[in-house]
């Protein structure tokens, strides 16, 4: 099946085109997501035990989902004993009719709502409005998108995409008077107008951040305090949430709310955390408030039954994956989302809406892996997104350019065999235009140089005695484009008394993963793991020098294969510099001091280094070796994302350059001529975007060793 | 941890999010503090949560002709609710306070008590020194007990800062729905819970 020009894909491309052109929106999104990410980082930095907390949080969510049936029964029992009326809604339609009936029977007309993604999921407000009720969103961000007749573009910050001017216009129109374009004054005006709504409301509707099984209580997290007024003033409250929100105990709630708040709000705790058990006595008349809970399934049981997607139910809805996602930060949730937005929105859409809804925006994921790094409960979002892409392409076909790029590794081998002719051709504009129009590779994107004198042809095992043997898992770039990198890796390892062997291996298969050809990646994984596991059993540690290769060995292969061998290989795989850092800690790293003048450089950490290590081992080793090295302040991807940045125009190249823009500007502003990064594709992107020289850290370190030896 | 380090940690946490922290030794100082605050912000009405606090703090009603004191001790429920909509300052006592996070823990069964801390522009919270605990975990044990023992109709509020939003232009603005200012007075005397 071929989906060269499907309507859904054309619609996505049109949205991408419009999104790239909307600079006001892009600025608002960039500032908002950057602020979210930086404040979260600060919150965690001030909390030294956070790693233990996050592990515990994941354990709690895993158990809560494993024991969902039991917790659900207990929640219902305890909520009922506190006077709460519990309703079960297997699907959206049932939930809507339950709520409409409740409101109608109560003779209510005015409803105030607190923020709830679950109600967005089923379009609850729209249905209530259609049934004639007056519904007011009270979270300021939600109120803004309600006035704009839009959907939230971010799970935590619904109006993150809007500029102050746009918000000013909305409130001015809504209130029929001119309001100055100042956030403080707009907020003051909103307070006044929403206060009337609170005081006049008959019914309050909220979601829940957690529902506690052993007491039947609901936990709500808010900074604005609107949820307090929504639950305190109206004579009836309806709390609607998905069954995955149920956890066992108050202890669990206290643990989980902390990562939710630190990742989502960037603070140790939000201004308010409210725990309610049943309806309290009303201020106006002393009567007990009528308290309803609507428990929504709507695809969650099916998600739970899917052994891979089950993990998506651990989501705390903190939005951290959106704040770090390179393409979300350009487009926001109206493009990168269906109702649930951002990276985790893709697997959530698969089950709470339809696979088609999810598959349509899934191509915006460029598989950088940063979302998993940002996720406080470590959900393997990249794999779940690859599955969504896989299912979608299985039923709708693959675009021809994606199909071609899935075979990128074969293409590289071919170009290597044909070098130098391939290099000559790839530099000819006329040939590049043919490639662009026939295959869809952007003519502006420079190709790396290929060589027929590959690393593998050069390599001979070192024969003498050595204290350890290591196996090198070499990537296609270090093999067929820059064999100097591979040679440097071998040189450094041998200088540190390691015998290097090269077990049988093929390319990692990651290019196919990006476009959802998970089967092909899995085949490559199986082949590599089979041979590398033998090497490990023979006492070898596995070394790679390309972050994506390390990412495959340590993170992706074990998830794809789930086999003991894959886990074995993962446990014994290292980035070269992590290995060197270990030697240094053990006191056995033979360091060479830079006696030649290596010029001051800037280090850039590739996404896959960050997703595996959090920090960067090569930066530490090079600094230890005495290099004058600074890092660039930058939190997201360089944009090229493997082969994504090769695709023509809005399919890839334009997006990739937009993502990298800030990085290019910041690198150039550092006034150093040398950039160091270990990723081959980041190197291509940075060279292209800045015209600066980019080297692999192994190449740099090897130069130092060689100069040392020459003395 | 000593009382002093606990207190200074609590104070530092509160101040880091813009709340005011003051140490007082007895109730009369609270009365003076509130009187001055009312004068500075030109508050005309003050609501006090709970019968007993109100009769302890203002046994003779308002100490000043400039402001009125409203509580369920001196007026009926409906009048008190009407007052709540317009008071500028709300005063409440907390059950526990957490030094580690600068958090105030209160339990309410009656929404008029919770609204004292949610509707006015200024919230003044009183904490007896004996109620200051070091960690969130200690508070959790208490909250857990409240929730499991009450038959229902109970709300526990953890308050760690004043009301705020960053929904417009990513700028933090205080007092979007609830109090803009949070004043916390740590008092040596024991205070009544209602």
Interface residues (C-beta under 8 A of the other chain):
Chain A: X28 X31 X32 X35 X81 X82 X83 X84 X138 X139 X140 X141 X144 X157 X158 X159 X160 X162 X163 X164 X167 X183 X184 X186 X187 X188 X190 X191 X194 X195 X198 X199 X212 X214 X215 X216 X217 X223 X224 X225 X226 X228 X229 X231 X232 X233 X249 X250 X251 X254 X258 X267 X268 X269 X270 X271 X272 X273 X274 X275 X276 X277 X278 X279 X280 X281 X282 X283 X284 X285 X286 X288 X289
Chain B: X13 X17 X77 X78 X80 X81 X84 X85 X101 X103 X108 X109 X110 X111 X112 X114 X115 X118 X119 X136 X137 X140 X143 X144 X147 X148 X150 X151 X152 X153 X154 X155 X156 X157 X158 X159 X160 X161 X162 X163 X164 X165 X166 X167 X168 X169 X170 X171 X173 X175 X176 X177 X178 X179
